[in-house]
Amino acid sequence: MTGLVRDNFRNIGIVSGSDGEQVRYSLRHLVHFLHGRGCTVIVDNDLHEELGGAPLQAGTRHQLGESCDLVIVVGGDGCLLGAGRTFSRYGVPVLGINRGRLGFLTDILPAELESR
């Protein structure tokens, strides 16, 4: 993922439909990882509130679709499917990090966040 982040994806959106401390931990870790690679991170408005108003750019999903090169979904398969429906009209690829139960579609585990 490091090469892709550096070369192709500069503006990265993050969305999540899940909550809980494990999800928030993964979100913070992901933001830190992406900022460390010089990426602009934009979270959806609901997520911005969940993260306690951290100093991040935030926007609607429409704004993310118009401005992001990639959207990362932290949650389960349902979250990924919903994001896929939303962002497909903008031609934005989505990547899922599993914080659900099964993970058929969101197959990247939180421990693999940096390597994959």
C-alpha positions as CSV (number, residue, x, y, z in Angstrom):
1,M,0.0,0.0,0.0
2,T,2.9,2.4,0.7
3,G,3.8,2.7,-3.0
4,L,0.2,3.2,-4.0
5,V,-0.4,5.8,-1.4
6,R,2.7,7.8,-2.5
7,D,2.2,7.5,-6.2
8,N,-1.5,7.4,-7.0
9,F,-3.6,8.4,-4.0
10,R,-3.0,11.8,-2.6
11,N,-6.5,12.8,-1.2
12,I,-7.9,9.9,0.8
13,G,-11.4,9.8,2.3
14,I,-12.2,7.8,5.3
15,V,-15.7,6.6,6.2
16,S,-17.1,4.2,8.8
17,G,-20.5,3.0,9.7
18,S,-19.3,1.2,12.8
19,D,-18.5,2.6,16.2
20,G,-16.7,1.5,19.4
21,E,-13.3,1.9,20.8
22,Q,-11.6,-0.6,18.5
23,V,-13.0,1.2,15.4
24,R,-11.8,4.6,16.8
25,Y,-8.4,3.1,17.5
26,S,-8.1,1.8,13.9
27,L,-9.3,5.2,12.5
28,R,-6.7,7.1,14.5
29,H,-4.0,4.7,13.5
30,L,-5.0,5.0,9.8
31,V,-5.1,8.8,9.9
32,H,-1.6,8.8,11.5
33,F,-0.3,6.4,8.9
34,L,-1.6,8.4,6.0
35,H,-0.5,11.7,7.3
36,G,3.0,10.2,7.8
37,R,3.0,9.5,4.0
38,G,2.0,13.1,3.1
39,C,-1.6,12.3,2.2
40,T,-4.5,14.7,2.7
41,V,-7.1,12.9,4.8
42,I,-10.7,13.9,4.6
43,V,-13.3,12.2,6.9
44,D,-17.0,12.2,6.5
45,N,-18.8,14.6,8.8
46,D,-20.3,11.9,11.0
47,L,-16.9,10.4,11.6
48,H,-15.4,13.7,12.3
49,E,-17.8,14.1,15.3
50,E,-17.1,10.5,16.4
51,L,-13.4,11.3,16.5
52,G,-14.1,14.2,18.8
53,G,-13.5,17.0,16.3
54,A,-9.9,16.1,15.7
55,P,-8.1,18.6,13.5
56,L,-9.0,16.9,10.3
57,Q,-10.7,18.0,7.1
58,A,-14.3,16.8,7.0
59,G,-17.0,16.8,4.4
60,T,-20.1,15.1,3.1
61,R,-19.9,11.9,1.2
62,H,-20.7,13.9,-1.9
63,Q,-17.7,16.1,-1.2
64,L,-15.5,13.1,-0.6
65,G,-16.6,11.6,-3.9
66,E,-15.7,14.8,-5.7
67,S,-12.3,15.3,-4.1
68,C,-10.8,12.0,-3.1
69,D,-8.6,9.6,-5.1
70,L,-9.5,6.7,-2.8
71,V,-12.0,6.1,0.0
72,I,-11.1,3.7,2.9
73,V,-14.0,2.1,4.7
74,V,-13.4,1.0,8.3
75,G,-16.2,-1.4,9.3
76,G,-17.9,-4.5,8.0
77,D,-19.1,-5.8,4.7
78,G,-22.3,-3.8,5.0
79,C,-20.4,-0.5,5.3
80,L,-18.2,-1.4,2.3
81,L,-21.3,-2.2,0.2
82,G,-22.9,1.1,1.1
83,A,-19.8,3.0,0.4
84,G,-19.4,1.2,-2.9
85,R,-22.9,2.3,-3.9
86,T,-22.2,5.9,-2.9
87,F,-18.7,6.3,-4.4
88,S,-19.2,4.3,-7.6
89,R,-21.0,7.2,-9.2
90,Y,-17.8,9.3,-8.8
91,G,-15.5,6.6,-10.0
92,V,-13.6,6.5,-6.7
93,P,-12.1,3.2,-5.6
94,V,-12.9,1.9,-2.1
95,L,-10.8,-0.2,0.2
96,G,-12.2,-2.0,3.2
97,I,-10.5,-2.5,6.6
98,N,-12.4,-5.1,8.5
99,R,-14.0,-4.1,11.9
100,G,-17.0,-6.2,11.3
101,R,-17.6,-9.9,12.1
102,L,-17.1,-11.9,8.9
103,G,-15.0,-9.9,6.5
104,F,-15.8,-11.5,3.2
105,L,-15.4,-8.2,1.4
106,T,-13.4,-6.1,4.0
107,D,-10.5,-8.5,4.1
108,I,-7.8,-6.3,5.4
109,L,-7.4,-6.8,9.1
110,P,-6.5,-3.9,11.3
111,A,-3.1,-5.5,12.1
112,E,-2.4,-5.4,8.3
113,L,-3.3,-1.8,7.9
114,E,0.2,-0.6,7.1
115,S,1.5,-3.5,5.2
116,R,-1.4,-3.9,2.8
